[in-house]
Amino acid sequence: MELKNLPKIFRMVRKIDRIAVVCAQDWIQTWAEIEGKLIPGLEMKSFNLNEESEAVEWLEA
């Protein structure tokens, strides 16, 4: 199902330059930051659950 929507996803990603991942799982945070390094022009940064306001500030900066 996701492969069917892949063209839409790529068009959408071009419009996004930052993604903040807020979660409690270390492995998700690690993968998000790795994925951000693999996609040109996209910066991904992970935050713990108690850092939601910092994540919003980072996105708005």
C-alpha distance matrix in Angstrom:
0.0 3.8 5.5 5.3 7.0 9.1 12.1 12.3 12.2 14.9 17.0 16.9 18.0 20.9 22.2 22.2 24.9 25.1 23.0 24.8 23.3 25.5 25.2 27.5 25.7 27.3 24.6 22.0 24.7 25.4 21.8 21.5 24.7 23.9 20.6 22.8 25.2 22.6 21.4 24.3 25.6 23.7 25.8 24.4 26.9 26.7 29.1 30.2 29.9 33.5 32.9 30.8 33.6 33.9 30.2 30.7 33.8 32.2 29.5 32.2 34.5
3.8 0.0 3.8 5.3 5.2 6.2 9.8 10.0 9.0 11.6 14.1 13.9 14.4 17.5 19.0 18.8 21.3 21.5 19.5 21.5 20.2 22.7 22.7 25.2 23.4 24.7 22.1 19.3 21.7 22.3 18.7 18.1 21.2 20.4 17.0 19.0 21.5 19.0 17.6 20.6 21.8 19.9 22.0 20.8 23.4 23.5 26.0 27.4 27.4 31.0 30.1 28.1 30.8 30.8 27.0 27.6 30.6 28.8 26.1 29.0 31.1
5.5 3.8 0.0 3.8 5.3 4.9 8.3 9.9 9.4 11.0 13.6 14.5 14.9 17.4 19.5 19.7 22.0 22.7 21.2 23.6 22.7 25.4 25.6 28.0 26.0 26.9 24.0 21.5 23.7 23.8 20.1 19.7 22.4 21.1 17.6 19.7 21.6 18.6 17.3 20.0 21.6 20.3 22.8 22.1 25.0 25.5 28.4 30.1 30.4 33.9 32.8 30.9 33.5 33.2 29.4 30.0 32.8 30.6 28.0 30.8 32.7
5.3 5.3 3.8 0.0 3.8 5.7 7.7 8.8 9.7 11.7 13.4 14.4 15.7 18.0 19.7 20.5 23.2 24.2 22.8 25.4 24.6 27.3 27.6 30.3 28.6 29.8 27.1 24.3 26.5 26.9 23.3 22.5 25.2 24.2 20.6 22.3 24.4 21.6 19.8 22.1 23.4 22.2 24.9 24.3 27.3 27.9 30.5 32.2 32.2 35.7 34.6 32.3 34.7 34.7 30.9 31.1 34.0 32.1 29.2 31.7 33.8
7.0 5.2 5.3 3.8 0.0 3.8 5.7 5.4 6.3 8.9 10.3 10.8 12.4 14.8 16.1 16.9 19.9 20.8 19.6 22.2 21.8 24.5 25.3 28.2 26.8 28.0 25.7 22.6 24.4 25.1 21.7 20.3 23.0 22.5 18.8 19.9 22.4 19.9 17.6 19.9 20.6 19.3 22.0 21.5 24.5 25.2 27.8 29.7 29.6 32.9 31.6 29.2 31.4 31.5 27.7 27.7 30.5 28.7 25.6 28.0 30.2
9.1 6.2 4.9 5.7 3.8 0.0 3.8 5.4 5.0 6.2 8.7 9.8 10.4 12.6 14.7 15.4 17.9 19.1 18.2 21.1 20.9 24.0 24.9 27.7 26.1 26.8 24.3 21.4 22.9 23.2 19.7 18.4 20.8 19.8 16.1 17.3 19.3 16.6 14.4 16.6 17.7 16.7 19.6 19.4 22.7 23.8 26.7 28.9 29.3 32.5 31.0 28.9 31.0 30.6 26.8 27.1 29.6 27.4 24.5 27.1 28.9
12.1 9.8 8.3 7.7 5.7 3.8 0.0 3.8 5.4 5.2 6.3 8.7 10.0 11.1 13.3 14.8 17.5 19.4 19.2 22.4 22.8 26.0 27.3 30.5 29.1 29.7 27.3 24.3 25.4 25.8 22.3 20.7 22.7 21.9 18.1 18.7 20.5 17.9 15.1 16.4 17.3 16.9 20.2 20.7 24.2 25.7 28.6 31.1 31.5 34.5 32.7 30.4 32.1 31.7 28.0 27.9 30.1 28.0 24.9 27.0 28.7
12.3 10.0 9.9 8.8 5.4 5.4 3.8 0.0 3.8 5.5 5.2 6.2 8.7 10.2 11.3 12.9 16.1 17.8 17.4 20.5 21.0 24.0 25.6 28.9 27.9 28.8 26.9 23.6 24.5 25.4 22.2 20.1 22.3 22.1 18.3 18.5 20.9 18.8 15.8 17.1 17.2 16.4 19.4 19.7 23.0 24.3 26.9 29.3 29.4 32.3 30.5 28.0 29.6 29.5 25.7 25.3 27.7 25.9 22.6 24.6 26.6
12.2 9.0 9.4 9.7 6.3 5.0 5.4 3.8 0.0 3.8 5.5 5.1 6.1 8.8 10.2 10.7 13.6 14.9 14.1 17.2 17.6 20.7 22.2 25.5 24.4 25.2 23.2 19.9 20.8 21.7 18.5 16.4 18.5 18.4 14.7 14.9 17.5 15.5 12.6 14.5 14.7 13.3 16.1 16.1 19.4 20.7 23.5 25.9 26.2 29.2 27.3 25.0 26.8 26.5 22.7 22.6 25.1 23.1 20.0 22.3 24.3
14.9 11.6 11.0 11.7 8.9 6.2 5.2 5.5 3.8 0.0 3.8 5.4 5.1 6.5 9.1 10.1 12.4 14.4 14.6 18.0 18.9 22.3 24.0 27.3 26.1 26.3 24.3 21.2 21.7 22.0 18.9 16.8 18.3 17.8 14.1 14.0 15.9 13.7 10.5 11.7 12.2 11.7 15.1 15.8 19.4 21.4 24.4 27.2 28.0 30.7 28.5 26.5 28.0 27.2 23.5 23.6 25.6 23.2 20.2 22.5 23.9
17.0 14.1 13.6 13.4 10.3 8.7 6.3 5.2 5.5 3.8 0.0 3.8 5.6 5.5 7.1 9.4 12.3 14.8 15.4 19.0 20.3 23.7 25.8 29.2 28.4 28.8 27.1 23.9 24.1 24.7 21.9 19.4 20.7 20.7 17.1 16.3 18.4 16.7 13.1 13.5 13.0 12.9 16.3 17.5 21.0 23.1 25.8 28.7 29.2 31.8 29.4 27.1 28.2 27.6 24.0 23.5 25.3 23.3 20.0 21.7 23.3
16.9 13.9 14.5 14.4 10.8 9.8 8.7 6.2 5.1 5.4 3.8 0.0 3.8 5.4 5.4 6.8 10.3 12.2 12.4 15.8 17.2 20.4 22.6 26.2 25.7 26.3 25.0 21.6 21.6 22.7 20.2 17.3 18.8 19.5 15.9 14.9 17.6 16.4 12.9 13.7 12.6 11.6 14.4 15.1 18.4 20.3 22.8 25.6 25.8 28.3 26.0 23.5 24.6 24.3 20.7 20.0 22.1 20.3 16.8 18.6 20.6
18.0 14.4 14.9 15.7 12.4 10.4 10.0 8.7 6.1 5.1 5.6 3.8 0.0 3.8 5.3 5.1 7.6 9.5 10.0 13.7 15.2 18.7 20.9 24.4 23.7 23.8 22.4 19.2 18.9 19.7 17.2 14.4 15.5 16.0 12.5 11.3 13.8 12.8 9.2 10.0 9.1 7.9 11.0 11.9 15.4 17.6 20.5 23.5 24.3 26.7 24.2 22.1 23.4 22.5 18.9 18.7 20.6 18.2 15.2 17.4 18.8
20.9 17.5 17.4 18.0 14.8 12.6 11.1 10.2 8.8 6.5 5.5 5.4 3.8 0.0 3.8 5.5 7.4 10.5 12.2 16.0 18.0 21.5 24.1 27.5 26.9 26.8 25.5 22.4 21.8 22.3 20.0 17.1 17.6 18.0 14.8 13.0 14.8 13.9 10.1 9.5 8.0 8.3 11.8 13.7 17.3 20.0 22.8 26.1 27.1 29.2 26.4 24.4 25.1 24.0 20.7 20.2 21.5 19.1 16.1 17.7 18.7
22.2 19.0 19.5 19.7 16.1 14.7 13.3 11.3 10.2 9.1 7.1 5.4 5.3 3.8 0.0 3.8 6.7 9.6 11.3 14.9 17.4 20.5 23.4 27.1 27.0 27.2 26.3 23.0 22.1 23.3 21.3 18.0 18.6 19.7 16.7 14.5 16.8 16.5 12.8 12.2 9.8 9.6 12.3 14.0 17.1 19.7 22.1 25.3 25.9 27.8 24.9 22.6 22.9 22.2 19.0 17.9 19.2 17.3 13.9 15.1 16.5
22.2 18.8 19.7 20.5 16.9 15.4 14.8 12.9 10.7 10.1 9.4 6.8 5.1 5.5 3.8 0.0 3.8 5.9 7.6 11.2 13.8 16.9 19.9 23.5 23.5 23.6 23.0 19.7 18.6 19.8 18.2 14.7 15.2 16.8 14.0 11.5 14.2 14.6 11.2 11.1 8.5 7.0 9.0 10.4 13.4 15.9 18.3 21.6 22.3 24.2 21.3 19.1 19.6 18.7 15.4 14.7 16.1 14.0 10.7 12.5 13.9
24.9 21.3 22.0 23.2 19.9 17.9 17.5 16.1 13.6 12.4 12.3 10.3 7.6 7.4 6.7 3.8 0.0 3.8 7.0 10.4 13.4 16.7 19.8 23.1 23.1 22.6 22.3 19.3 17.6 18.5 17.3 13.9 13.4 15.1 13.0 9.8 12.0 13.1 10.0 9.3 6.1 4.7 6.1 8.5 11.3 14.5 17.0 20.6 21.9 23.4 20.2 18.6 18.9 17.3 14.2 14.0 14.7 11.9 9.3 11.3 11.8
25.1 21.5 22.7 24.2 20.8 19.1 19.4 17.8 14.9 14.4 14.8 12.2 9.5 10.5 9.6 5.9 3.8 0.0 3.8 6.7 9.9 13.0 16.3 19.6 19.8 19.4 19.4 16.5 14.5 15.8 15.1 11.5 11.1 13.6 11.9 8.7 11.5 13.3 11.0 11.2 8.6 5.7 4.7 5.7 8.0 10.9 13.2 16.8 18.1 19.6 16.4 14.9 15.4 13.8 10.6 10.8 11.8 8.9 6.5 9.4 10.2
23.0 19.5 21.2 22.8 19.6 18.2 19.2 17.4 14.1 14.6 15.4 12.4 10.0 12.2 11.3 7.6 7.0 3.8 0.0 3.8 6.4 9.7 12.8 16.2 16.5 16.5 16.5 13.3 11.6 13.5 12.8 9.0 9.6 12.4 10.7 8.3 11.8 13.4 11.6 12.9 11.2 7.6 6.3 4.8 6.6 8.5 10.8 14.0 15.1 17.1 14.4 12.7 14.0 12.8 9.1 10.0 11.9 9.4 7.2 10.8 12.2
24.8 21.5 23.6 25.4 22.2 21.1 22.4 20.5 17.2 18.0 19.0 15.8 13.7 16.0 14.9 11.2 10.4 6.7 3.8 0.0 3.8 6.4 9.8 13.1 14.0 14.1 14.9 11.8 9.7 12.3 12.4 8.8 9.5 12.9 12.1 10.2 13.5 15.6 14.5 16.0 14.4 10.8 8.5 5.8 5.2 5.7 7.2 10.4 11.5 13.3 10.6 9.1 10.9 9.7 5.9 7.7 10.0 7.9 6.9 10.6 12.0
23.3 20.2 22.7 24.6 21.8 20.9 22.8 21.0 17.6 18.9 20.3 17.2 15.2 18.0 17.4 13.8 13.4 9.9 6.4 3.8 0.0 3.8 6.4 9.8 10.3 10.9 11.7 8.4 6.8 10.1 10.2 7.1 8.8 12.1 11.5 10.7 14.0 15.8 15.3 17.6 16.7 12.9 10.8 7.3 6.3 4.6 6.0 8.4 9.4 12.1 10.3 9.2 12.0 11.2 7.9 10.2 12.9 11.1 10.5 14.1 15.7
25.5 22.7 25.4 27.3 24.5 24.0 26.0 24.0 20.7 22.3 23.7 20.4 18.7 21.5 20.5 16.9 16.7 13.0 9.7 6.4 3.8 0.0 3.8 7.2 9.1 10.4 12.1 9.4 7.9 11.6 12.5 10.1 11.7 15.0 14.9 14.3 17.5 19.4 19.1 21.4 20.3 16.6 14.2 10.8 8.8 5.9 4.8 5.6 5.7 8.6 7.6 6.5 10.0 9.9 7.4 9.9 12.7 11.9 11.9 15.1 16.8
25.2 22.7 25.6 27.6 25.3 24.9 27.3 25.6 22.2 24.0 25.8 22.6 20.9 24.1 23.4 19.9 19.8 16.3 12.8 9.8 6.4 3.8 0.0 3.8 5.7 8.0 9.8 7.6 7.2 10.9 11.9 10.6 12.6 15.5 15.6 15.9 18.8 20.5 20.7 23.4 22.8 19.1 16.9 13.1 11.2 7.7 6.6 5.4 5.2 8.9 9.3 9.1 12.9 12.9 10.9 13.5 16.3 15.5 15.7 18.8 20.5
27.5 25.2 28.0 30.3 28.2 27.7 30.5 28.9 25.5 27.3 29.2 26.2 24.4 27.5 27.1 23.5 23.1 19.6 16.2 13.1 9.8 7.2 3.8 0.0 3.8 6.4 9.1 8.3 8.2 11.3 13.0 12.6 14.4 16.9 17.7 18.3 20.8 22.5 23.3 26.0 25.8 22.1 19.6 15.9 13.6 9.8 8.3 5.6 5.8 9.0 10.4 11.3 14.9 14.8 13.6 16.5 18.8 18.1 18.9 22.0 23.3
25.7 23.4 26.0 28.6 26.8 26.1 29.1 27.9 24.4 26.1 28.4 25.7 23.7 26.9 27.0 23.5 23.1 19.8 16.5 14.0 10.3 9.1 5.7 3.8 0.0 3.8 5.5 5.5 6.5 8.9 10.3 10.9 12.8 14.6 15.6 16.9 19.1 20.5 21.7 24.7 25.0 21.4 19.2 15.5 13.6 10.1 9.9 8.3 9.4 12.5 13.4 14.3 17.9 17.4 15.7 18.8 21.1 19.8 20.3 23.7 24.9
27.3 24.7 26.9 29.8 28.0 26.8 29.7 28.8 25.2 26.3 28.8 26.3 23.8 26.8 27.2 23.6 22.6 19.4 16.5 14.1 10.9 10.4 8.0 6.4 3.8 0.0 3.8 5.5 5.1 6.2 8.7 9.9 10.8 12.4 14.2 15.5 17.0 18.7 20.4 23.3 23.7 20.4 17.9 14.4 12.3 9.1 9.6 8.6 11.0 13.6 13.9 15.4 18.7 17.3 15.8 19.3 21.1 19.3 20.2 23.7 24.3
24.6 22.1 24.0 27.1 25.7 24.3 27.3 26.9 23.2 24.3 27.1 25.0 22.4 25.5 26.3 23.0 22.3 19.4 16.5 14.9 11.7 12.1 9.8 9.1 5.5 3.8 0.0 3.8 5.4 5.1 6.2 8.5 10.0 10.6 12.1 14.2 15.6 16.6 18.6 21.7 22.7 19.5 17.6 14.2 13.1 10.5 12.0 11.8 14.0 16.9 16.9 17.9 21.3 19.9 17.9 21.2 23.1 21.0 21.4 25.1 25.7
22.0 19.3 21.5 24.3 22.6 21.4 24.3 23.6 19.9 21.2 23.9 21.6 19.2 22.4 23.0 19.7 19.3 16.5 13.3 11.8 8.4 9.4 7.6 8.3 5.5 5.5 3.8 0.0 3.8 5.4 5.2 6.0 8.7 9.9 10.3 12.2 14.4 15.3 16.5 19.8 20.4 16.9 15.3 11.7 11.0 8.5 10.4 10.7 12.4 15.7 15.4 15.7 19.1 18.0 15.4 18.4 20.7 18.7 18.6 22.3 23.3
24.7 21.7 23.7 26.5 24.4 22.9 25.4 24.5 20.8 21.7 24.1 21.6 18.9 21.8 22.1 18.6 17.6 14.5 11.6 9.7 6.8 7.9 7.2 8.2 6.5 5.1 5.4 3.8 0.0 3.8 5.5 5.2 6.4 8.7 9.9 10.7 12.8 14.6 15.8 18.5 18.8 15.3 13.0 9.4 7.8 5.2 7.3 8.5 11.0 13.8 12.8 13.6 16.6 15.0 12.7 16.0 17.9 15.6 16.1 19.7 20.3
25.4 22.3 23.8 26.9 25.1 23.2 25.8 25.4 21.7 22.0 24.7 22.7 19.7 22.3 23.3 19.8 18.5 15.8 13.5 12.3 10.1 11.6 10.9 11.3 8.9 6.2 5.1 5.4 3.8 0.0 3.8 5.5 5.4 6.3 8.7 10.0 11.0 12.7 14.8 17.5 18.4 15.4 13.2 10.2 9.1 7.7 10.3 11.6 14.6 17.1 15.9 17.0 19.8 17.8 15.6 19.0 20.4 17.7 18.3 22.0 22.1
21.8 18.7 20.1 23.3 21.7 19.7 22.3 22.2 18.5 18.9 21.9 20.2 17.2 20.0 21.3 18.2 17.3 15.1 12.8 12.4 10.2 12.5 11.9 13.0 10.3 8.7 6.2 5.2 5.5 3.8 0.0 3.8 5.4 5.0 6.0 8.5 9.9 10.5 12.4 15.7 17.0 14.0 12.7 9.8 10.1 9.3 12.5 14.0 16.4 19.3 18.1 18.5 21.4 19.6 16.9 19.8 21.6 18.8 18.7 22.5 22.9
21.5 18.1 19.7 22.5 20.3 18.4 20.7 20.1 16.4 16.8 19.4 17.3 14.4 17.1 18.0 14.7 13.9 11.5 9.0 8.8 7.1 10.1 10.6 12.6 10.9 9.9 8.5 6.0 5.2 5.5 3.8 0.0 3.8 5.5 5.1 6.2 8.8 10.0 10.8 13.8 14.4 11.0 9.6 6.4 7.1 6.9 10.4 12.6 14.8 17.7 16.0 15.9 18.5 16.8 13.8 16.4 18.3 15.5 15.0 18.8 19.5
24.7 21.2 22.4 25.2 23.0 20.8 22.7 22.3 18.5 18.3 20.7 18.8 15.5 17.6 18.6 15.2 13.4 11.1 9.6 9.5 8.8 11.7 12.6 14.4 12.8 10.8 10.0 8.7 6.4 5.4 5.4 3.8 0.0 3.8 5.4 5.0 6.5 8.9 10.3 12.6 13.2 10.2 8.0 5.4 5.7 6.7 10.4 13.2 16.0 18.3 16.1 16.5 18.7 16.3 13.7 16.6 17.7 14.4 14.6 18.3 18.2
23.9 20.4 21.1 24.2 22.5 19.8 21.9 22.1 18.4 17.8 20.7 19.5 16.0 18.0 19.7 16.8 15.1 13.6 12.4 12.9 12.1 15.0 15.5 16.9 14.6 12.4 10.6 9.9 8.7 6.3 5.0 5.5 3.8 0.0 3.8 5.4 5.2 6.5 9.1 11.8 13.4 11.1 9.9 8.3 9.4 10.4 14.0 16.5 19.3 21.7 19.8 20.2 22.5 20.1 17.4 20.3 21.4 18.0 18.0 21.6 21.4
20.6 17.0 17.6 20.6 18.8 16.1 18.1 18.3 14.7 14.1 17.1 15.9 12.5 14.8 16.7 14.0 13.0 11.9 10.7 12.1 11.5 14.9 15.6 17.7 15.6 14.2 12.1 10.3 9.9 8.7 6.0 5.1 5.4 3.8 0.0 3.8 5.4 5.1 6.5 9.8 11.5 9.0 8.9 7.5 9.9 11.2 14.9 17.5 19.8 22.5 20.5 20.3 22.6 20.6 17.4 19.7 21.2 17.9 17.1 20.7 21.0
22.8 19.0 19.7 22.3 19.9 17.3 18.7 18.5 14.9 14.0 16.3 14.9 11.3 13.0 14.5 11.5 9.8 8.7 8.3 10.2 10.7 14.3 15.9 18.3 16.9 15.5 14.2 12.2 10.7 10.0 8.5 6.2 5.0 5.4 3.8 0.0 3.8 5.4 5.5 7.8 8.6 5.8 5.2 4.7 7.7 10.2 13.9 17.0 19.4 21.7 19.1 18.8 20.5 18.3 15.2 17.3 18.4 14.9 14.1 17.6 17.5
25.2 21.5 21.6 24.4 22.4 19.3 20.5 20.9 17.5 15.9 18.4 17.6 13.8 14.8 16.8 14.2 12.0 11.5 11.8 13.5 14.0 17.5 18.8 20.8 19.1 17.0 15.6 14.4 12.8 11.0 9.9 8.8 6.5 5.2 5.4 3.8 0.0 3.8 5.7 7.1 8.9 7.5 7.1 7.7 10.0 12.6 16.3 19.4 22.2 24.2 21.6 21.7 23.3 20.6 18.0 20.2 20.7 17.1 16.8 20.0 19.3
22.6 19.0 18.6 21.6 19.9 16.6 17.9 18.8 15.5 13.7 16.7 16.4 12.8 13.9 16.5 14.6 13.1 13.3 13.4 15.6 15.8 19.4 20.5 22.5 20.5 18.7 16.6 15.3 14.6 12.7 10.5 10.0 8.9 6.5 5.1 5.4 3.8 0.0 3.8 6.3 9.3 8.4 9.5 10.1 13.0 15.2 19.0 21.9 24.4 26.8 24.4 24.2 26.0 23.7 20.7 22.7 23.6 20.0 19.2 22.4 22.1
21.4 17.6 17.3 19.8 17.6 14.4 15.1 15.8 12.6 10.5 13.1 12.9 9.2 10.1 12.8 11.2 10.0 11.0 11.6 14.5 15.3 19.1 20.7 23.3 21.7 20.4 18.6 16.5 15.8 14.8 12.4 10.8 10.3 9.1 6.5 5.5 5.7 3.8 0.0 3.8 6.4 5.7 8.1 9.4 12.9 15.5 19.2 22.4 24.5 26.9 24.3 23.5 25.1 23.0 19.8 21.2 22.2 18.8 17.4 20.3 20.3
24.3 20.6 20.0 22.1 19.9 16.6 16.4 17.1 14.5 11.7 13.5 13.7 10.0 9.5 12.2 11.1 9.3 11.2 12.9 16.0 17.6 21.4 23.4 26.0 24.7 23.3 21.7 19.8 18.5 17.5 15.7 13.8 12.6 11.8 9.8 7.8 7.1 6.3 3.8 0.0 3.8 5.5 8.3 10.9 14.3 17.5 21.0 24.5 26.6 28.7 25.7 25.0 26.0 23.7 20.8 21.9 22.4 18.9 17.4 19.9 19.4
25.6 21.8 21.6 23.4 20.6 17.7 17.3 17.2 14.7 12.2 13.0 12.6 9.1 8.0 9.8 8.5 6.1 8.6 11.2 14.4 16.7 20.3 22.8 25.8 25.0 23.7 22.7 20.4 18.8 18.4 17.0 14.4 13.2 13.4 11.5 8.6 8.9 9.3 6.4 3.8 0.0 3.8 6.7 10.0 13.3 16.7 19.9 23.6 25.5 27.3 24.1 23.1 23.7 21.5 18.6 19.3 19.5 16.2 14.5 16.6 16.1
23.7 19.9 20.3 22.2 19.3 16.7 16.9 16.4 13.3 11.7 12.9 11.6 7.9 8.3 9.6 7.0 4.7 5.7 7.6 10.8 12.9 16.6 19.1 22.1 21.4 20.4 19.5 16.9 15.3 15.4 14.0 11.0 10.2 11.1 9.0 5.8 7.5 8.4 5.7 5.5 3.8 0.0 3.8 6.5 10.0 13.3 16.5 20.0 21.9 23.8 20.8 19.7 20.7 18.6 15.5 16.4 17.1 13.8 12.1 14.8 14.7
25.8 22.0 22.8 24.9 22.0 19.6 20.2 19.4 16.1 15.1 16.3 14.4 11.0 11.8 12.3 9.0 6.1 4.7 6.3 8.5 10.8 14.2 16.9 19.6 19.2 17.9 17.6 15.3 13.0 13.2 12.7 9.6 8.0 9.9 8.9 5.2 7.1 9.5 8.1 8.3 6.7 3.8 0.0 3.8 6.7 10.2 13.3 17.0 19.2 20.8 17.6 17.0 17.9 15.4 12.6 14.0 14.4 10.9 10.0 13.0 12.6
24.4 20.8 22.1 24.3 21.5 19.4 20.7 19.7 16.1 15.8 17.5 15.1 11.9 13.7 14.0 10.4 8.5 5.7 4.8 5.8 7.3 10.8 13.1 15.9 15.5 14.4 14.2 11.7 9.4 10.2 9.8 6.4 5.4 8.3 7.5 4.7 7.7 10.1 9.4 10.9 10.0 6.5 3.8 0.0 3.8 6.8 10.1 13.6 15.8 17.8 14.9 14.4 15.9 13.7 10.6 12.7 13.8 10.4 9.8 13.4 13.6
26.9 23.4 25.0 27.3 24.5 22.7 24.2 23.0 19.4 19.4 21.0 18.4 15.4 17.3 17.1 13.4 11.3 8.0 6.6 5.2 6.3 8.8 11.2 13.6 13.6 12.3 13.1 11.0 7.8 9.1 10.1 7.1 5.7 9.4 9.9 7.7 10.0 13.0 12.9 14.3 13.3 10.0 6.7 3.8 0.0 3.8 6.8 10.5 13.0 14.6 11.7 11.9 13.4 10.9 8.2 11.1 12.0 8.8 9.4 13.0 13.0
26.7 23.5 25.5 27.9 25.2 23.8 25.7 24.3 20.7 21.4 23.1 20.3 17.6 20.0 19.7 15.9 14.5 10.9 8.5 5.7 4.6 5.9 7.7 9.8 10.1 9.1 10.5 8.5 5.2 7.7 9.3 6.9 6.7 10.4 11.2 10.2 12.6 15.2 15.5 17.5 16.7 13.3 10.2 6.8 3.8 0.0 3.8 7.0 9.7 11.7 9.4 10.0 12.4 10.3 7.9 11.3 12.8 10.4 11.3 14.8 15.3
29.1 26.0 28.4 30.5 27.8 26.7 28.6 26.9 23.5 24.4 25.8 22.8 20.5 22.8 22.1 18.3 17.0 13.2 10.8 7.2 6.0 4.8 6.6 8.3 9.9 9.6 12.0 10.4 7.3 10.3 12.5 10.4 10.4 14.0 14.9 13.9 16.3 19.0 19.2 21.0 19.9 16.5 13.3 10.1 6.8 3.8 0.0 3.8 6.6 8.0 5.8 7.0 9.6 7.9 6.4 10.1 11.6 10.2 11.6 14.7 15.4
30.2 27.4 30.1 32.2 29.7 28.9 31.1 29.3 25.9 27.2 28.7 25.6 23.5 26.1 25.3 21.6 20.6 16.8 14.0 10.4 8.4 5.6 5.4 5.6 8.3 8.6 11.8 10.7 8.5 11.6 14.0 12.6 13.2 16.5 17.5 17.0 19.4 21.9 22.4 24.5 23.6 20.0 17.0 13.6 10.5 7.0 3.8 0.0 3.8 5.5 5.3 7.3 10.4 9.6 9.0 12.3 14.0 13.4 14.9 17.7 18.6
29.9 27.4 30.4 32.2 29.6 29.3 31.5 29.4 26.2 28.0 29.2 25.8 24.3 27.1 25.9 22.3 21.9 18.1 15.1 11.5 9.4 5.7 5.2 5.8 9.4 11.0 14.0 12.4 11.0 14.6 16.4 14.8 16.0 19.3 19.8 19.4 22.2 24.4 24.5 26.6 25.5 21.9 19.2 15.8 13.0 9.7 6.6 3.8 0.0 3.8 5.4 6.1 9.5 10.2 9.7 12.1 14.4 14.6 15.6 18.1 19.6
33.5 31.0 33.9 35.7 32.9 32.5 34.5 32.3 29.2 30.7 31.8 28.3 26.7 29.2 27.8 24.2 23.4 19.6 17.1 13.3 12.1 8.6 8.9 9.0 12.5 13.6 16.9 15.7 13.8 17.1 19.3 17.7 18.3 21.7 22.5 21.7 24.2 26.8 26.9 28.7 27.3 23.8 20.8 17.8 14.6 11.7 8.0 5.5 3.8 0.0 3.8 5.8 8.1 8.9 9.8 12.0 13.5 14.4 16.0 17.9 19.1
32.9 30.1 32.8 34.6 31.6 31.0 32.7 30.5 27.3 28.5 29.4 26.0 24.2 26.4 24.9 21.3 20.2 16.4 14.4 10.6 10.3 7.6 9.3 10.4 13.4 13.9 16.9 15.4 12.8 15.9 18.1 16.0 16.1 19.8 20.5 19.1 21.6 24.4 24.3 25.7 24.1 20.8 17.6 14.9 11.7 9.4 5.8 5.3 5.4 3.8 0.0 3.8 5.5 5.2 6.3 8.9 10.0 10.6 12.5 14.5 15.4
30.8 28.1 30.9 32.3 29.2 28.9 30.4 28.0 25.0 26.5 27.1 23.5 22.1 24.4 22.6 19.1 18.6 14.9 12.7 9.1 9.2 6.5 9.1 11.3 14.3 15.4 17.9 15.7 13.6 17.0 18.5 15.9 16.5 20.2 20.3 18.8 21.7 24.2 23.5 25.0 23.1 19.7 17.0 14.4 11.9 10.0 7.0 7.3 6.1 5.8 3.8 0.0 3.8 5.4 5.0 6.4 8.7 9.9 10.7 12.5 14.3
33.6 30.8 33.5 34.7 31.4 31.0 32.1 29.6 26.8 28.0 28.2 24.6 23.4 25.1 22.9 19.6 18.9 15.4 14.0 10.9 12.0 10.0 12.9 14.9 17.9 18.7 21.3 19.1 16.6 19.8 21.4 18.5 18.7 22.5 22.6 20.5 23.3 26.0 25.1 26.0 23.7 20.7 17.9 15.9 13.4 12.4 9.6 10.4 9.5 8.1 5.5 3.8 0.0 3.8 5.4 5.1 6.2 8.6 9.9 10.6 12.3
33.9 30.8 33.2 34.7 31.5 30.6 31.7 29.5 26.5 27.2 27.6 24.3 22.5 24.0 22.2 18.7 17.3 13.8 12.8 9.7 11.2 9.9 12.9 14.8 17.4 17.3 19.9 18.0 15.0 17.8 19.6 16.8 16.3 20.1 20.6 18.3 20.6 23.7 23.0 23.7 21.5 18.6 15.4 13.7 10.9 10.3 7.9 9.6 10.2 8.9 5.2 5.4 3.8 0.0 3.8 5.4 5.0 6.1 8.6 9.9 10.4
30.2 27.0 29.4 30.9 27.7 26.8 28.0 25.7 22.7 23.5 24.0 20.7 18.9 20.7 19.0 15.4 14.2 10.6 9.1 5.9 7.9 7.4 10.9 13.6 15.7 15.8 17.9 15.4 12.7 15.6 16.9 13.8 13.7 17.4 17.4 15.2 18.0 20.7 19.8 20.8 18.6 15.5 12.6 10.6 8.2 7.9 6.4 9.0 9.7 9.8 6.3 5.0 5.4 3.8 0.0 3.8 5.4 5.1 6.2 8.7 10.0
30.7 27.6 30.0 31.1 27.7 27.1 27.9 25.3 22.6 23.6 23.5 20.0 18.7 20.2 17.9 14.7 14.0 10.8 10.0 7.7 10.2 9.9 13.5 16.5 18.8 19.3 21.2 18.4 16.0 19.0 19.8 16.4 16.6 20.3 19.7 17.3 20.2 22.7 21.2 21.9 19.3 16.4 14.0 12.7 11.1 11.3 10.1 12.3 12.1 12.0 8.9 6.4 5.1 5.4 3.8 0.0 3.8 5.4 5.1 6.2 8.6
33.8 30.6 32.8 34.0 30.5 29.6 30.1 27.7 25.1 25.6 25.3 22.1 20.6 21.5 19.2 16.1 14.7 11.8 11.9 10.0 12.9 12.7 16.3 18.8 21.1 21.1 23.1 20.7 17.9 20.4 21.6 18.3 17.7 21.4 21.2 18.4 20.7 23.6 22.2 22.4 19.5 17.1 14.4 13.8 12.0 12.8 11.6 14.0 14.4 13.5 10.0 8.7 6.2 5.0 5.4 3.8 0.0 3.8 5.4 5.1 6.1
32.2 28.8 30.6 32.1 28.7 27.4 28.0 25.9 23.1 23.2 23.3 20.3 18.2 19.1 17.3 14.0 11.9 8.9 9.4 7.9 11.1 11.9 15.5 18.1 19.8 19.3 21.0 18.7 15.6 17.7 18.8 15.5 14.4 18.0 17.9 14.9 17.1 20.0 18.8 18.9 16.2 13.8 10.9 10.4 8.8 10.4 10.2 13.4 14.6 14.4 10.6 9.9 8.6 6.1 5.1 5.4 3.8 0.0 3.8 5.5 5.2
29.5 26.1 28.0 29.2 25.6 24.5 24.9 22.6 20.0 20.2 20.0 16.8 15.2 16.1 13.9 10.7 9.3 6.5 7.2 6.9 10.5 11.9 15.7 18.9 20.3 20.2 21.4 18.6 16.1 18.3 18.7 15.0 14.6 18.0 17.1 14.1 16.8 19.2 17.4 17.4 14.5 12.1 10.0 9.8 9.4 11.3 11.6 14.9 15.6 16.0 12.5 10.7 9.9 8.6 6.2 5.1 5.4 3.8 0.0 3.8 5.6
32.2 29.0 30.8 31.7 28.0 27.1 27.0 24.6 22.3 22.5 21.7 18.6 17.4 17.7 15.1 12.5 11.3 9.4 10.8 10.6 14.1 15.1 18.8 22.0 23.7 23.7 25.1 22.3 19.7 22.0 22.5 18.8 18.3 21.6 20.7 17.6 20.0 22.4 20.3 19.9 16.6 14.8 13.0 13.4 13.0 14.8 14.7 17.7 18.1 17.9 14.5 12.5 10.6 9.9 8.7 6.2 5.1 5.5 3.8 0.0 3.8
34.5 31.1 32.7 33.8 30.2 28.9 28.7 26.6 24.3 23.9 23.3 20.6 18.8 18.7 16.5 13.9 11.8 10.2 12.2 12.0 15.7 16.8 20.5 23.3 24.9 24.3 25.7 23.3 20.3 22.1 22.9 19.5 18.2 21.4 21.0 17.5 19.3 22.1 20.3 19.4 16.1 14.7 12.6 13.6 13.0 15.3 15.4 18.6 19.6 19.1 15.4 14.3 12.3 10.4 10.0 8.6 6.1 5.2 5.6 3.8 0.0
